């Protein structure tokens, strides 16, 4: 389980005969596309992660510097595809076993989150786009990735999530394109989040919501460069008024894919490239928020 040779799928033993045909189709697809469009998507995510999430991990990780030094596991496109197939199996035990083996081998958990789970979520999103997975399959698989994030937290304990996995999701003030928000809401709901939608909310309405209710994370989308100032103002208001003083703020939408520097400019913590990775990002921001509250 810990010998990651390049010639064969790493975790193929868990697939079973019934799922072999579907797994083979997905495997062939991933081999073809991961090196092309899917890789570009993952690189876009990695750029944001490197500039936005990793600095937070360094600052907020209470055990910084205590992790065993080991070169990070850098999975190939084929290895990501095989791991992704495990998330689609009827039984979730295989993906937990595979991830546990990597952790047991000494690979840093946070690097595994970034280098394996995030690309896996991105691949699931593309497979859904290409109708290689239906909605139930892909949201179940993403929920399993979220479970891994929660289970293998840096403090070696399960997150206490009762009443905490609550997220406020909305477009930027004045935003008219809400379909993407609704798709993200479906993914988050399937993954166990209680999601409140604030479509077309004004900055004042957003402020009132976070001041009156506890949210672990706020997510905002932006599709037009004319509303950059409005979303920045809304994020400042959220941080000032929120009854959760460590609230996480994630953003998404075409503007952040085209210009990742906007994430810092508007005052957000990080950006998700699609609905699938938004679930993982929300979980990580919640973990960081809860971790910060303990310091």
N, C-alpha and C positions, 0 to 999 in steps of 0.2 A: 504493500500500500504506500510505502514511502519511496519506492524506486520509480522515478518519473522519467522513464525512457521515452524517446520521441516516436517510436514506431507504431505503438498500439494505443487505443483508448485506455486511459488510466483506470477508470472505474467501471469497465464494461461488464464485469461479472454480475453486477446488481440489476442488469436490465431485464433479464428473463426472456423466454422465447416469444411470448405473446407480443411484447413491445419491440421485437427486433426489427421488423420492417419499418415501423415509424421512426425508430432510433436511427436506422441506417439512412433514411431519407433526410433526417435532420443533420446527421453527421456529414453527409455529402454536401448538403446546403452550406453548413457552417464552414467547411473546408474551402468552398468556392467563394463565399461572401466575406468571411472574417478577415481575409487578407486585403479586401477591397473596401467596400462601403462600411461594413461593420467595424473594421479597424479604425477608420476615420472617426466614427462615432465614439469609440472608446477613447481615442486620443483626445477628442474634445472634452470628454469627461475628465480624463486624467489631468489635463491642463488646469481645469478649475479646481480639482481636488488638490493638486500640488500647491496651488497658490492660496487656496482658501481654507481647506480642512486641515492639512498637515500642520500649519503653524498653530492652529488651535489645539491640536493633539499635543504638541510640544508644550504649550503654555498651561493646559488644563489637566494634563495627565499627572496624577499624584505620584505615580511610580516612575516618572521619567528617569531614564538612565539605569533602571534596575533590570530591564529585560535582557535575557541572554543574547549576546551578540551573535548573529548568524546572518549570512547573506540571504536577502529576501528571495522568496520563491517567485520567479517571473514566469508564469504559465504561458505557453504558446497558444495560438488561436485554437488549435485542435484540442488542447487540454481544457481550455475554457469551454469549448463546445461539449466535450464529454462530461465535464462537471455539470453543465447546464442540463444535459440529458437526465442526470440523476435527480435534479429538482423536479422533473416531470413524471417521475415514477409514482405509481399508486402509493407506495410505502415511503415515508420520508426518512426511514432509518439509514438508507444508503448514503444520502448526501451528508447526514450528520457524521456517519462513520468516516467518510472521505475527508471532511474538513477536520475532524478530530485527529486524524492521522497526520495531517500537516502541522497542526498545533503541537502534537506530541513530538514531532520531529524538530521542534524548536523554532519554527518560522514565526516571526512577529505577527501577532493577531491583527494589529492595525494595518499592516502591509497586506495581509491576506484579504482584509475587507476591501482595500483599494485595488489590489492587483488581480483578485479572483472574483470576489462577489460583485463588485461594481460592473466589470465587463460582462459577467454572466447575466446580470439584470439588463444591461444594454442589449445583449444578444437576444434575450427573451422578448424585449420590446420590438426588435427588428423582425423576429420570427412571427410575432403577432401581426405586424404590419404586412408581412408577406403571406398571411393566412396559413402558416405552418403550425400554429397553435390557436386554439379557440380561447375565448375570454376566460373561461373557468380554469383551463390548464395554466395559462400564463399568470393569472393573478394568484393561483394556488402556489405556483413555483416561486413567485416573488415573495409571497408570505413566508415561504420556507427560508428564503435568503434572509429576510428580516428576522426570523427566529434565530438564525445563526448569529446575527449581529447582537441580538439581545442575550443569547446564551453564552457567548464567548466574549463578554465585555472585559475591558482591561483590568477591572477590579476582581476578576475571577469569580463573579457571582451573577446570578440572574437579576435583571432589573426588576424593581418593584413597580409594576406598571398599572396596578389597579387605580383607575381614575386619572392616570397621568397621560395615557396615550390619546390626547385630545388635540385636535389641530383645526385652526381657522384658515380656510382656503378661499382666496378671492382673486379677482383681477385687480390690476392697478386702478386707482381712481379714474373714472372716465373710460375704462377699457370696455369695449363692446364685444370682443371676441371671447366668448365664455365656453366654447366647446371643449377646449383643452383643459380648462379647470374642471369640467364635469367628468372628463375621462380620468384625470388624476384622482378625483374624489372616489370614483368607483374602485380604482386600484387600492387606495388607502382603506376604504371600507372593507374590502375583501381581506385585507391584511390585519384587521382588528382595530382600526382607528375609529374613534368617534369624530366625525368631520362636520364642522359647521361651515356652511357656504355663505359668503358675504358678497355676492355678485353685484358689481356696479356700486359698491359702497363708497361713501364719501370719506375723507380722512377723519372727520368728526365721528362718523358712525363706527369706523374701525377702532378709533380710540375708545369709544364707549364700550364696545364689545370686549376688548382685552382688559379693560379696567374693571368690568363687572363679572367676568368669567375667567377661570384659570385655563390657559392653553399651554401645552408644552412647546408647540411649534406654530408659527404662522407662515403660510405660503402665499406668495403673490406672483402673478404672471404679467408679462409685459410684451406687447407686440409692436408698439410704435415708439420711435425715438422722441416723439413730441411729449411723451408722458414720463420721461426719466426723472424730471424734477418732482413730479407728483408722487412717484413711487418712493423716492428718497425721503420726501416729507412724511409720507405715511409710515415708513419704517422708523424714522426718528420718533414719531408720535407713539408707535407701538412700544418701543423700548422705554420711553418715558412714562407711559401710562399703565403698562401691563402689571397685573398683580403677580405675575411670575417674573421676577426681576432677572432671571437667567433665560428668558424665552429665546428659542432658536428661530431664526428667520431665514427661510429659503426662498429663492426666486426661480422663475423659469420663463420660457418663451423664446421666440426667435431672436430677440435683441441680445440676450445673454449668450446664445450660441455664436452669434456673429462677433460679439465683443465681450469676451469673458472679463475684461477689466471693469465692466460696468457693475459687476457683483460688488466689488469693493467701493466703487463710486457711490452706489445707492445705499451702502451701509448694511448689506445682507451678509449672512455667514457663508453661504455657498449657493450654487446653482445646480439644478438637475437637468440632464439632457432630455429626459423623457419621463413618462408616467411610471415606468418600472423602476428606474433609478431614484425617482422621487420618494418611493417607499423606503428604500434603504437609507437615503439621505435624511429623511424625517426621523427614522429610528436613531441614527447616529447623533443628530442634533439633540434629540430628547435625552439620550444617554449623557451627552456632554453637559446639558442643562442640569440634570440630576446630580452629576458628578461635581459640578461647580457649586451646587448648593451644600454639598458636604464639606467643602473646604473651609 
